[in-house]
Structures are given as structure tokens and as C-alpha cells.
Amino acid sequence: MKFVFSLIGFNRSVGLGAAHKYWLLWSCLLAISGCQQLNKPNQAQLPLAENASGQPSWWRASFQLNWDKKTSPQWHYGPFIAEQVILPVLQHHTEDIQLWRFHRRAGLDATGHSFSFLYYADQGSAAYISERIKKNGPLGVLIKKGAVLKVDIKPYAVKGSEKVSATSDPHWTPIMQQTWPHFLMGVSRMWLEQVILFSKQIDLASSLENEGSAWDEGQDFSEHYIKVQAALSQLWREEGNHAYLHHLNAIYAYQPLLQRY
């Protein structure tokens, strides 16, 4: 009989120390009672799913932002959430998330103003990601001040969400649907890197002016991210045409493009 022992599940559920004790206990039981099947950690204890399989699918964490639809949308909460809430998720779950992207919108409809994080992962990983988001300190500050009205984390609501192409526009060709998530992940990663760099730059400038002050999870970073969003807007306005559109056009050999509005 072949035995497979993995520390991965125990790292998350009982820790390396307990896993070592479990292995010693298992060895003793094996010597006494013969061959048995080594059970996996109980997936039913995960907060989002029972008996979670390893099949990845799309999930969506949506942050409903407060907006009266009479004034300009509070766009600065996008980079706020991206750096303070989602970046820690990406840092801790690099191997669990195969694809991811951001979606930002503000429309005069029932959906209104929202910031979304879409990610392609299995149910077990999605459970841990959900808990990390819900327990995030800066997010709690936004909810308390009324900037975030609701946080909704659930499977992407579309048939066939296990497909890589599930979040693509169904009117596109199959090849575009299959490959587009990789493009948007690259764009989202670049945008997040810009958020991080502008955030460091602005924080340094503020520290020099105010002799510095340590940030903590309970702090309201709104004024800081208003400056970050302004820097992002300027970057897009002044460099977007050449850095993005020109070079994307070049990859496709400067061929004619059908433009629809």
C-alpha cells in the first residue's frame, strides 16, 4: 500500500508542531493495526464550503461603495481597498490564486459604485481568502465610517464558473474569452504596482513634512488615497495613450481596429 503525507493541510489547520505529533501517533497506530487510509483535513470546517474539491473556479469579492449619484464617485476607495485589503491576500495566497483581476465601476443604476476583486481558486483557498478579507482592519474602518456599505464574497454567478473564460464577455470569440483573463490580470497587477509606488512616494513626502507617523490598521487613510488616485489619473492622462494603447496596437502589428461606442 502506498502512503502520501502532506504538511500543506496541517500548516493551515493544526500547525507544523501538531502535524509532527500526528505523524508520530500515526506511525505507532500503523505498527499496531496494520495498513489504514490516511484521512485529509476535514474540509467541512472551512467557512465557505463543505467537502471542497480541488477544482478551481471564479470567485468575486465585491465592495459596495457609498455614493449619492449626485456628486463624483469616490474613486480613491479603489486604490485604498486594493493596497490595504487585497494586497495582503495576494501576498499570503500567491500559490492558491491562479488568475485574478480588479473591476471598478460607477453607474446610475441599481449596482451603483463598487470595487471588485475577482479570483480563480479552489473552494478551500477561497474560504481562507474570504476570512482574511472579512477580518481586515482597514476594511473595518471603511465600513464603520459608512464608506463601504456592503461586502459580498461568493462564487462568480455564471454557469460554468470553473472555466477560465467564465468572466469574459460571452459575445466575444472563444479564443478571446479564453485568453482575456490573462491580459486583465497583467493590467490589474501593473495598476496595483503603481498604487503601491505612488503610495510610498506620497507617504515619504508626508513624513518629511510632518516628521513621520506610524500607520496602523485602525487609521483612516482616505486623504492619502485621494492623492494616490490623483496621481493615477495624471499618469493615465499623460502617458496612457503611448504606454498602453500604442504598444498594445504594436503587438497586433498596427492593424485596423473597429471602434464602437
N, C-alpha and C positions, 0 to 999 in steps of 0.2 A: 504493500500500500504506500502511496506517495503522500507526503505531508508538506503543506505550504504554510509558513508562518510569516505574517506581515506585521510590522510595527506601525504601519500608517494609521490603521483604525484605532490602535491603542494610544497613539500620540494624541488623538483628538478626544478620546473618551475617558481613558483611565490614566494616561501618562506613562512615561518610559519606566519609572520605578515599579509601578504596579504591573506593567507588562512583563517585567523581568520575573516578578514573583509568580505571575500566572504561568510563565513558561516552566519555572521550576516545579510548580504544582502539577502541571500537565505531564511533565516527564515522569513524575512519581506515579501518577494515575495510569499512565501508559504502561509502565513496568508491571503494575499490579493487575490491570484488567485487560491488557492487550490493545489492539488497534481500535481507535474511535475516530469519529469525524470531528475535526476542529471547527467550531462554530465561528462565524463572523460576528463582529459587534452588532448589537441589536439596533437595527436601523429604525425600528418603531419608536425609539426615544427621540428621534430628530423632530424638531418643532414644525417642519413644513410637510413632511411626507412619511408614510408608513411603508416599510419594505421597499425603500428607494432602490431603483436599479441604477446601473452604471451608464445607462443610455442618456447622453446629453440632450438638452432641448433648450429653447429660448425662454428666458425669464425677464420680467420687467419690474424695476423699482421706479415708481412714479411719484414725484413730489409736486403736489398741487400748491401753487403759489397764490398768495392773496393779491388780487388785482381788481380795482373797481371798474375797469374798462373805459374810464373817462380820462385817465391820465396815462402816461407812458408806462409800459410794463417794467417791472423791477428786474431788469436783465442781470444785474450784478449778483443775484442769488444763484445764478447758474455756476459761475466760477467758484463761488462760496461753497456750494454743495460738492462740486467736482473735487476741489482740493481738500476740504475738511472732512467730507463724508465718504466719497468714493475712492479717493487715492489710498487711504488705509486698507480698503477692501482689496484693491489691485495689488498692493504690496504684500498682503498676507495670503492671497489666493491666486498667485501667479500661475501655478500648475493646475488649478481647478477650473479656470475660466479659459476656454479655447478661443472665443471671439467675444468682443464687447464693443459698445459704442454709446454715444450720447445722443439725445434728441431734445431740442429746445423748441418751444412754440408759445405763441400768444395769439389767440383768435377770438373774435367776437361771437363766440358760440358757447355751448354748454361745457366744453372741455376747458376753455379759458387759457390760463397761463400755467405752464408746467415745465418741469425739467425731468427727464427720464434717463435712466441707466439700463440699457438692455445687455444681457449677458447670456452666453451659451455654456451651460454647465449641467451636470447631473443633479438629481434631486437632493442627494446628501450634501453636496457642496453648496447648493442653493439655500439649504436650511441654515448652514453656518453663516453664509453671507447675509441672509435676512436678519439673523440675530445681531450680527456685527453692526449693521446699518441702524437697527432699532435702538441699540444701546449707545449710539454715538452721541457724545456730549454736545458739540456744536449744533447738531441737528435738533437736540432738545431745546437749545436756546432759541432757534428759529421758530419752533413750534410754540414755545412759551410766549414769545412776543407777537405771535399771530402771523408771521411772515409765511410759514408753511401751514396750510390748512389741513392737509391730509397726506399720509404716506401709504401708498398702496404697493405691496410687493406680492406678485403672483405670477403663475405661468403666462407666457405670452398667449393672448386669447385668439388663436387662429388654428384651424385644423392643420395637422402636420407640423406642429411646432418643433418636432425633433429634427426637421430638415434645416440645413444651414441657410437655405433660401427663404425660410418662413417669414422673415421680417422685411423682405424685399417687396417692391410693388408687383402685384400679380399681373399687371398689364405688360410688364417687361418680358423680353425673350428669356427662355430658361437659362441660357448662358449668363446673361446679365444678372438674373436673380441669384444664381449660384455664386457669382464672384463679387458682387457688390458689397456684401458684409465685410470682406477683407479690406476693400477700399475705405469704407466708413470707419473701420477700426483704426486704420492708419491716420485718417484725418482727425479722429477723436483723440488719439494718442498725441498727435502733434499739438492740437489745441490745448490739451491738458499740460503738456510740457511748457507751452507758452504761458499758461496760467501760473504755473509754479515759478517760472523765471521772473515774470513780472511781479509776482507776489514777493519774492525775495528782494528784488530791486526796490520796490516801494517800501518794504519793511525796513530795509537798510537806510533808506533816505529818512524815514520817520524816526528811526533810532538815533540818527545823527542829530536830528532836530530836538528830540525830546529826551536825549540821554539814555534811551532804550528802556524797554519794559518787557518783562517776560509774558508770553501769551499762555493762556491756559484754556482748557476745554469749555469753561463756563463763560468765556468772553464773547461779546457781540462784535463780529468782525465786519459789520456792514459798511462802515466808512472806508475800510481798507479795500473791500472788493468793489466798491463804486469806482475807485481809482484803477483797480485791475481791469474792470470791464471797459473803462475809458481807454486804457492802453491797448486792449484787444481791438476795440473799434477803430482806433487810429491805425493800428497795424494792418487791419483788413482794408481800410480805405486807401492807404498809401502804397501797400505792397501786394495786396491780394491779386490784382489783375495780372501782374507778371509772375509772381511766385507760384500762384495756383493755376489760374486759367491758361496762361501762356504755356507753362510747362506740361500741363495736362493735355493741351492741344498738341504739343510736340510729340508726346508719347504715341498719339494716334496719327502721326505723320501729317499734321496740318490739313486734315481732310475736312470738307464742308460739313457743317453742323446744322441740323434742323432745329430752329429755335421756336418754342411755343410759349405763349403767355396765358 
